[in-house]
Amino acid sequence: MASSPSGGYSGGSSSLQNSNSGSERDHQQHHVMDQKKRKRMLSNRESARRSRMKKQQHLDDLVAQANQLNKENNQISTRVEITTHLYLKIEAENAIIRAQVAELSNRLQSLNEIINYINSPSCNYLIDEDYEENMFNDCGFMMDLWNTVPVKQPIMASADMFMY
C-alpha cells in the first residue's frame, strides 16, 4: 500500500505523534510542577523545623533566665532577712543602751544635786568631836561617806560607765 503525502494514514501517525508529544509535554510539565511542589514542601518543612527549633531554643533560654533570676531573688531575700535580723538586734541593743544612759544620767544629776546641796552656804555641817554620837552633819548626810569624795567637783560621766 502506497501512501501519498496527503494520505490519511501517514497523516494519522503524524497527529498521533503530535498528541503524544503534547501529552509528554503535559506530563513533563506536570512532573516539573510536582518536583517544584515537592521541593517547596521540603523547603517549608525545613523552615518550619528551623522555626520550631529556634522557638524551643528561645523558650529554653527564657526558662534558664527565669531560673537564674529566681536564684538571685532568693539570695537577695536571704540577705535582706539577715540584714533585717541584724538591724533588729542592734536596735534592741541601742534601746537597752539608751535606757542605761537615761538611768545613769538621772543618777549623775541626783549626785550632782547632792554635791551642790552639800556645797551650798545654807548647809553648814560641823563634825562633833564625838564621832560615835553624831555621825550626821547638819544637812542629814552621813559624813563618813563624803570624806572619800572630793566635794567641790561635779561628777562626770565617762565611757567606762557604759560597759557591761
DRENDO-1510 file (C-alpha; in Angstrom, 1 decimal, always signed):
<recs>
REC; n; res; u; v; w
REC; 1; MET; +0.0; +0.0; +0.0 .
REC; 2; ALA; +1.4; +3.1; -1.2 .
REC; 3; SER; +0.8; +6.2; +0.6 .
REC; 4; SER; +0.6; +9.6; -0.7 .
REC; 5; PRO; +1.9; +12.6; +1.0 .
REC; 6; SER; -1.6; +13.8; +1.6 .
REC; 7; GLY; -2.7; +10.3; +2.6 .
REC; 8; GLY; -4.7; +9.6; +5.7 .
REC; 9; TYR; -2.5; +7.0; +7.2 .
REC; 10; SER; +0.6; +8.9; +7.3 .
REC; 11; GLY; -1.2; +12.0; +8.4 .
REC; 12; GLY; -2.8; +10.0; +11.2 .
REC; 13; SER; +0.5; +8.9; +12.6 .
REC; 14; SER; +1.7; +12.5; +12.5 .
REC; 15; SER; -1.2; +13.7; +14.5 .
REC; 16; LEU; -0.7; +10.8; +16.9 .
REC; 17; GLN; +2.9; +11.8; +17.4 .
REC; 18; ASN; +1.8; +15.4; +17.9 .
REC; 19; SER; -0.8; +14.3; +20.5 .
REC; 20; ASN; +1.8; +12.0; +22.1 .
REC; 21; SER; +4.4; +14.8; +22.3 .
REC; 22; GLY; +1.7; +17.2; +23.7 .
REC; 23; SER; +0.9; +14.6; +26.3 .
REC; 24; GLU; +4.5; +14.1; +27.1 .
REC; 25; ARG; +5.0; +17.9; +27.5 .
REC; 26; ASP; +2.0; +18.0; +29.8 .
REC; 27; HIS; +3.4; +15.0; +31.7 .
REC; 28; GLN; +6.8; +16.7; +31.8 .
REC; 29; GLN; +5.3; +19.9; +32.9 .
REC; 30; HIS; +3.3; +18.1; +35.5 .
REC; 31; HIS; +6.4; +16.2; +36.6 .
REC; 32; VAL; +8.3; +19.5; +36.8 .
REC; 33; MET; +5.4; +21.1; +38.8 .
REC; 34; ASP; +5.4; +18.1; +41.1 .
REC; 35; GLN; +9.1; +18.4; +41.6 .
REC; 36; LYS; +8.8; +22.1; +42.4 .
REC; 37; LYS; +5.9; +21.4; +44.7 .
REC; 38; ARG; +7.8; +18.7; +46.5 .
REC; 39; LYS; +10.9; +20.9; +46.7 .
REC; 40; ARG; +8.7; +23.8; +48.1 .
REC; 41; MET; +7.1; +21.4; +50.6 .
REC; 42; LEU; +10.5; +20.1; +51.7 .
REC; 43; SER; +11.8; +23.7; +52.0 .
REC; 44; ASN; +8.7; +24.6; +54.0 .
REC; 45; ARG; +9.1; +21.6; +56.3 .
REC; 46; GLU; +12.8; +22.5; +56.9 .
REC; 47; SER; +11.8; +26.1; +57.5 .
REC; 48; ALA; +9.1; +25.1; +60.0 .
REC; 49; ARG; +11.6; +22.7; +61.7 .
REC; 50; ARG; +14.2; +25.5; +62.0 .
REC; 51; SER; +11.4; +27.8; +63.3 .
REC; 52; ARG; +10.4; +25.2; +65.9 .
REC; 53; MET; +14.0; +24.7; +66.9 .
REC; 54; LYS; +14.5; +28.5; +67.2 .
REC; 55; LYS; +11.3; +28.8; +69.2 .
REC; 56; GLN; +12.4; +25.9; +71.5 .
REC; 57; GLN; +15.8; +27.5; +72.0 .
REC; 58; HIS; +14.2; +30.8; +72.9 .
REC; 59; LEU; +11.9; +29.1; +75.4 .
REC; 60; ASP; +14.9; +27.2; +76.9 .
REC; 61; ASP; +16.8; +30.5; +77.2 .
REC; 62; LEU; +13.8; +32.1; +78.9 .
REC; 63; VAL; +13.5; +29.2; +81.3 .
REC; 64; ALA; +17.2; +29.4; +82.1 .
REC; 65; GLN; +16.9; +33.2; +82.6 .
REC; 66; ALA; +13.9; +32.7; +84.9 .
REC; 67; ASN; +15.7; +30.1; +87.0 .
REC; 68; GLN; +18.8; +32.4; +87.3 .
REC; 69; LEU; +16.5; +35.4; +88.3 .
REC; 70; ASN; +14.8; +33.2; +90.9 .
REC; 71; LYS; +18.1; +32.1; +92.3 .
REC; 72; GLU; +19.3; +35.8; +92.5 .
REC; 73; ASN; +15.9; +36.7; +94.1 .
REC; 74; ASN; +16.3; +34.0; +96.7 .
REC; 75; GLN; +19.9; +35.2; +97.5 .
REC; 76; ILE; +18.7; +38.8; +97.8 .
REC; 77; SER; +15.8; +37.8; +100.0 .
REC; 78; THR; +18.1; +35.8; +102.3 .
REC; 79; ARG; +20.5; +38.8; +102.6 .
REC; 80; VAL; +17.5; +41.1; +103.3 .
REC; 81; GLU; +16.3; +38.7; +106.1 .
REC; 82; ILE; +19.8; +38.6; +107.6 .
REC; 83; THR; +20.2; +42.3; +107.4 .
REC; 84; THR; +16.8; +42.9; +109.0 .
REC; 85; HIS; +17.6; +40.4; +111.8 .
REC; 86; LEU; +20.9; +42.2; +112.5 .
REC; 87; TYR; +19.1; +45.6; +112.3 .
REC; 88; LEU; +16.5; +44.5; +114.9 .
REC; 89; LYS; +19.2; +43.1; +117.1 .
REC; 90; ILE; +21.2; +46.3; +117.0 .
REC; 91; GLU; +18.1; +48.3; +117.5 .
REC; 92; ALA; +17.3; +46.3; +120.7 .
REC; 93; GLU; +20.8; +46.8; +122.0 .
REC; 94; ASN; +20.5; +50.5; +121.3 .
REC; 95; ALA; +17.2; +50.7; +123.2 .
REC; 96; ILE; +19.0; +49.0; +126.2 .
REC; 97; ILE; +21.9; +51.4; +126.0 .
REC; 98; ARG; +19.5; +54.4; +125.7 .
REC; 99; ALA; +17.7; +53.2; +128.9 .
REC; 100; GLN; +21.1; +52.7; +130.6 .
REC; 101; VAL; +22.2; +56.2; +129.6 .
REC; 102; ALA; +19.0; +57.7; +130.9 .
REC; 103; GLU; +19.3; +55.9; +134.2 .
REC; 104; LEU; +23.0; +56.9; +134.6 .
REC; 105; SER; +22.2; +60.5; +133.6 .
REC; 106; ASN; +19.4; +60.5; +136.3 .
REC; 107; ARG; +21.9; +59.1; +138.8 .
REC; 108; LEU; +24.5; +61.6; +137.8 .
REC; 109; GLN; +22.1; +64.5; +138.1 .
REC; 110; SER; +21.0; +63.3; +141.5 .
REC; 111; LEU; +24.6; +63.0; +142.7 .
REC; 112; ASN; +25.4; +66.5; +141.4 .
REC; 113; GLU; +22.4; +67.9; +143.1 .
REC; 114; ILE; +23.5; +66.3; +146.4 .
REC; 115; ILE; +27.0; +67.8; +145.9 .
REC; 116; ASN; +25.6; +71.2; +145.1 .
REC; 117; TYR; +23.4; +71.0; +148.2 .
REC; 118; ILE; +26.3; +70.0; +150.4 .
REC; 119; ASN; +28.4; +72.8; +149.0 .
REC; 120; SER; +25.7; +75.4; +149.3 .
REC; 121; PRO; +26.0; +78.1; +152.0 .
REC; 122; SER; +22.7; +77.0; +153.6 .
REC; 123; CYS; +24.2; +73.7; +154.6 .
REC; 124; ASN; +26.7; +74.3; +157.5 .
REC; 125; TYR; +28.0; +71.0; +158.6 .
REC; 126; LEU; +30.2; +70.7; +161.6 .
REC; 127; ILE; +31.5; +67.4; +162.8 .
REC; 128; ASP; +31.3; +66.9; +166.5 .
REC; 129; GLU; +34.4; +65.6; +168.3 .
REC; 130; ASP; +32.4; +62.6; +169.4 .
REC; 131; TYR; +32.1; +60.7; +166.0 .
REC; 132; GLU; +30.2; +57.8; +167.6 .
REC; 133; GLU; +27.4; +60.0; +168.9 .
REC; 134; ASN; +27.0; +62.4; +165.9 .
REC; 135; MET; +27.7; +60.8; +162.5 .
REC; 136; PHE; +25.5; +63.1; +160.6 .
REC; 137; ASN; +26.1; +66.7; +159.6 .
REC; 138; ASP; +23.5; +69.5; +159.8 .
REC; 139; CYS; +22.1; +68.6; +156.4 .
REC; 140; GLY; +21.3; +65.0; +157.4 .
REC; 141; PHE; +24.1; +63.2; +155.4 .
REC; 142; MET; +26.4; +60.7; +156.8 .
REC; 143; MET; +29.7; +62.5; +156.9 .
REC; 144; ASP; +31.9; +59.4; +156.6 .
REC; 145; LEU; +30.6; +58.7; +153.1 .
REC; 146; TRP; +31.5; +62.1; +151.9 .
REC; 147; ASN; +35.0; +62.2; +153.3 .
REC; 148; THR; +36.2; +60.0; +150.4 .
REC; 149; VAL; +34.6; +62.1; +147.6 .
REC; 150; PRO; +36.1; +65.4; +146.5 .
REC; 151; VAL; +33.1; +67.5; +147.3 .
REC; 152; LYS; +33.9; +70.6; +145.3 .
REC; 153; GLN; +34.0; +68.8; +141.9 .
REC; 154; PRO; +30.9; +67.7; +139.9 .
REC; 155; ILE; +30.7; +64.0; +138.9 .
REC; 156; MET; +31.2; +63.5; +135.2 .
REC; 157; ALA; +30.1; +60.5; +133.1 .
REC; 158; SER; +32.8; +58.5; +131.3 .
REC; 159; ALA; +32.7; +55.8; +128.6 .
REC; 160; ASP; +33.7; +53.2; +131.2 .
REC; 161; MET; +30.2; +53.6; +132.8 .
REC; 162; PHE; +28.6; +52.2; +129.6 .
REC; 163; MET; +30.5; +48.9; +129.6 .
REC; 164; TYR; +28.6; +45.8; +130.7 .
</recs>
